[in-house]
Amino acid sequence: MNMKKLLLLGLSILLLTALIACDTSKTTTDTAVQESEPAGTTAPEEETTVKPEEITTEEEVTTAAIPIAGMDSGIVRDGTPRKYITLSFDDGITQDARMIEIMKKYNVYCCTFNINTGLFGANWTWVGPAQFNNPNLSHLRFTREQLESGIYDGFDIACHTATHPSLKNLTERNVAREITTDEKNIIDIFGVKPIGMAWPGGDTEFNDGNIVTILGKTDIRYARCTTPTYNFKLPEYFMRWYPTCSFSDGQCLSLTDRFIKAECTEDMLLYIWGHSYELDGYNSWVKFETLIKTISEAAAADEQIVLVTNSEFYQLFKDEIPAWEE
């Protein structure tokens, strides 16, 4: 055999050997893949060990930096009996702006506004005809942009649920969602973490199960009711916090006068609540200014009278008054 034929034979043998080796390698690789990663699965990531103190999530950092409502009031208790006054108004509606002007005029900031952040800009046109037989009465909520403009600066903001439903008819999950959605939006808009709420729809629209759900699944620790006590006692439970009376009650001003004149031998509380649209409905803006002026002058003249927001009162008494039954 000549040299040329020997060279061609050698090249053929080398090529055949390479082809066999390549096929064997591919078969081995395919088999290994099939054994280690069945279809539809992902190979587990390498396990790492992190000490508990090293774990810090972005959410934890953000939450820790957010001020908590009522914590920075500077008000302290020294064992001396005091007469506390607090107000709250619901829904976050446009008449609140006029109310705020009056309170600022007299340097009164002891008011908590309970808002529904799932109803920005909502206009409840049925309220005027249903409650006052007045189709022109407005019940228009602020938009998010209006709230972000600083309308409520200096005042306490609390939850009223996102969409104002009857909570007794909701599942635990939806009850918690109504509150946590409202909480998150309030934090985003106002930069303060709310700790309280007003029950939407009044005292017939929630139950004890709702209280247990809210305490277990949210950070809310007080909730204002609507049934008046007509007295000045402190609440028995913060999650069923009954007010003294509503602003639209005919006894509001006389109760305020009686409270101011009362001898203070133990801590007392005057709690007035309402809706600012009612001031349009009852034409009671002069009455409201009289109330605020009276409160302002009384606090200036008597050091035993202390003006507090709902959240500030809660922070002062949270270690003595339970949120709910143990």
N, C-alpha and C positions, 0 to 999 in steps of 0.2 A: 504494500500500500504506500502511495507516495505521500509526501509531506502535506500537500494541500488537503487530501482526504482525511488525514489524521487530525489536522487542525479543525476541520468542519465537524468531525465526530466529537471532538473534545468540547467544542462550543455547544453542541446539541445536548451533551450530557449535563453540562453546567446549567443550561436553561431549564431542562426538565427538573433538575434538583431544586432550583429556585422556586418553580411553580408548585411543587409538592410542599415545600416548606411554608409558603405563603398560605396555601389552603388549610394546612394543619393549624397554623396560628389563628386564622379567622374562625375556624370551628371551635377552637379552645376558648376564644374570647366571647363568641356568641353564647356558648354554653355557660360561661361564668356569669354573664349578664342575666341570663334567664334564671339562674339559680339564686342570684343575690337580689334582683329587683323584679318581682312579678309585675305583670301589666297593671297599671293604675296606681302604683305605689311610688313613694319617694324614699330614697335611702335616708336613714336617720342622720341628723346632724351630730357632730361630735359633742359629747356631753361635757359641759364645763361646770366647775364648782366656784360659786361666788359666795363670799361671806355675807350674812344678812345686813351688816352695817354698811356694806358697799353698794347695796341696791338702793338707788334713788331714781324714781321715775319723774318725768317732766311734769306730770299731773300733780304729784306730791309737792314738788317745788312750787308750782303755781298756786296751789291751794294754801300752802303755808304762808305765802306772801300776801294773801288777800285779807284785809281787815274784816273783823267779825262785828256785826251790828251791835251797837250798844256798849262796846268794850272800852271806848276812849272818851267817855263822858266826863271824867274827872270827878264825878259824884261819888262820895264815900259815905258809908254808914258808921257812925261813932257810938251807937247805942242810944242816942237821943231820939225819941219818937218824932216822926215827921208826917206831914200831910202831903201826899204825892198827887199830882194832877197829870193825867195823860189823855190824849185824844187819838182817834183813828178814823180815817175816811177811806171808803172802798172804791175800787174799779179803775182808778187812773183816768178820770174823765176831764174834759176841758175846763169845767167850772172850778177845778182844783186851782187853776192859775189865779183866779180872783181871790180865792180863799187864802192862798199863799201870800198874796200882796197884803192882805189885812194882817196876817200873823207877823209878817216881817215888819210892818209898820209899828207894831208893839213889841218887837223883839221876842216873840213867842215861837219857840221851835219844838214844843213838846208834842208834836203830831207825827203819827205813823201813817203812811199811805200804802194801802194794800192793793197791788195791781195785778192784772191779768196780761201776761206778756205773750199770750197766744192769740190775743184779740186786738193787736195794734190797729188803730184807726176804725174799729168797729162802731157802727152807729145803731144802737138799739132803739129804733123808732117806735117800738111798742110801749116803751116805758111811760112816755108822756100821756098817751091816751088811757093806758091801763090804770095808772096811779093817780093822775090829776085831771083826767078828761081834757087833756091839752095836747093836741097833735103837734104843736110847735115847740114843745119842751124838748131840749136836746139832751141826749145821753150818748155823747160822742167821745170815744177813747182817744188818747194821744197816739200819734204814730211813733214808731221807733225813733225816727229822726228828731221829733219834737222832744222826746224823753232825753235823747243824747245831747240836746242843746242846753241842758242844765236847769230845767224847770223846777225840779225837786231839790236843787242844791241846798244843803243844810238840814234837810229833813230825813227822817228814817223811812226806808222802803222795805216792805215785807211782802210775802206771797199772798196770793188770793186764788191760786191754781192758775194753770195756763189758759184754760178756756171756760172757767166758771160753770162746771157741770154739777149735777147732784151726785155727790161722792158715794152715797149709800147704794147707788145702782151700778157702781163700777166694780170690776175685778180688782184684786190687790195690786196686780201689775199696773193697771191703768190709773189707779189712785196714786201710786208711787210716781208714775210717769208725769201726771199732772203737776205734782209738786216739784220734782227734780227738774223738769223743763223750765218751770217758773224760776226756780233757784238759779239755774245756770244763766238764764237770760238777764236776771237782775245783776248777777256778778259781772256779766259781759258789759252791761250798759252803765252800771253805777259803781263798779269796782268794790262792792261791799258784799259780804256773804250774809244773807238773811238768816235769821234764826226763828222767825215766827210767821204767822199767817192769820187771816180771817177766814172763817168757814164760809164758802160760797153758798148763797141761797138761804142762809139762816139755819137755825138749830134743828129744823126738821129734816135737813138734807144730808146729815152725816150720822154715823153710829159709832159705837165703841170699837168695832172692828177696824174702822177707818183710822181711829187714833192709834191702835196697836200697829197697823201697817205703816203709818207715817213715822212713828217713833222708831220702828225697826229698819226702815228702808230709806229714810231721809235724815237731814240734819235739823229739821224743824222741831222746836221744843216748846212752843206755846201757840195757842190758837184762840182767837177771840170769838165768842158767841154773840148772839143778838138779844137774848132775853134779859131784860133789866132786873137789877137787884133792888134798886132805889135805896141802897145803903152804901156805906163807905168801907166795907170790910175788904180785906185782901182776898185774892182768889184761893179756893181750896186746892184746885189743880190748875196748872197752867194750860193744859190742853182742853179744858173747859173753863175758859176765862170769861166770866159773865161781867158785862159792863154795868156801871151805875144806871145809865139811861142813854137813849139816843138824843142827838141834838134836836131833832124835830119833836121830841116829847114835850108836852106842855109844862112839865115840871123841871126842865133843864136848868133854867136860870135860878129858880128858887132853891133847887138842890145845891147849885154852885154857891149861892149866898149862905146857905146853912152850913155847907162844908167849910167855907172860909171862916165863919164865926165859931165853929165847933171847938171845944176844948180838946187838945191833943194829948191824951195820956198813953196812947199806943199808936203804932203806924196805921195810917188811914190812906184810902185811895179814892179819888174821884176820877171815874173813867167815862168819857163821853165819846160816842161813835156816831157815824152817819154816812151819808152820800152828799157830795156837794150839789148834785142836781136838785136835791130837795130844797135847797135854798132858793132856787129859781121857782120851784113848784109852789112853795109856801110863801114866797116873797119875804124871806127871813134873813136877808143880808145884814140889815141893821141889827137884828138880834144876834147874829154871829159876831159882828164887830163889838157889840156890848159884852158878849161872853169873853172874847179875847182881851179886851181892855180891862175887864174886871179881874181876869186871871193874872194879867201882867202887873197890875197895881197891887194885887194881893201878895204876889210873890216878892215884889220889891219892898213891901211894908212888913212882911212876916218871914223871918228866916226859917221858921218851921215848915213853910210851904215850899215844896220842891217841884219844879216842872221837869218831867221826864218823858221820853218817848216810850213806846211799848217795850222796845228792845232794851233800853236802859233800865227800866223797871225789872224786867226779867233778869238781867245780869246782876242786879242788886239783891234779888231774893231767890235766885235759882237753887241755892244751897238749903233753903228753908221750906220752900213750897215745891212739892213734887210735880213733875210734868203730868203724871197719871198715877193711878192706883198701883201700888207695889204688888 
